[in-house]
Amino acid sequence: MKMIIAIVHDNDADILTQAFTAASFRVTRVASTGGFLRSGVVTMLLGVDDDQVDAVIETVRKALPSKGDKKRATVFVVPVSHFEQV
């Protein structure tokens, strides 16, 4: 299992949330701030099986294509050693 952390600008968050839910991925959104000018960003958390990682990243690429040199998302893939719903 993997935890995918996607950090996007707040104006891209709705587009990406809709893309994730349309692809049947569950996503948790957390409002945050960051960057040089403390601009608004959204951190999205997804817990997926190992074989779904590429599909999640492809969903991000399709929903938020890069604009020249400007990237629209930062994505981290982190291994999960234990998962439990209580």
ZIQUIWO-V165332 format. One record per backbone hydrogen bond with DSSP energy under -1.0 kcal/mol. NH is the residue of the N-H (numbers start at 1). CO is the residue of the C=O. E is the energy in kcal/mol with one decimal. If there is no record, write none. Layout:
{{NH	CO	E} {NH	CO	E}}
//
This chain:
{{2	48	-3.1} {3	78	-3.3} {4	46	-3.3} {5	76	-2.7} {6	44	-2.5} {7	74	-3.0} {8	42	-2.4} {10	40	-1.8} {12	9	-1.9} {16	12	-2.1} {17	13	-2.7} {18	14	-2.4} {19	15	-1.9} {20	16	-2.6} {21	17	-2.5} {22	18	-2.3} {23	19	-1.4} {24	21	-1.4} {25	20	-2.9} {28	45	-2.2} {30	43	-2.5} {32	41	-2.7} {34	39	-1.6} {38	35	-1.1} {41	32	-2.5} {42	8	-3.0} {43	30	-3.2} {44	6	-3.3} {45	28	-2.7} {46	4	-2.3} {48	2	-2.5} {52	49	-2.0} {53	50	-1.1} {56	52	-2.1} {57	53	-2.4} {58	54	-2.4} {59	55	-1.9} {60	56	-2.0} {61	57	-2.3} {62	58	-2.3} {63	59	-2.3} {64	60	-2.6} {67	70	-2.2} {70	67	-2.0} {74	7	-2.0} {76	5	-2.9} {78	3	-3.0} {80	1	-2.2}}
//
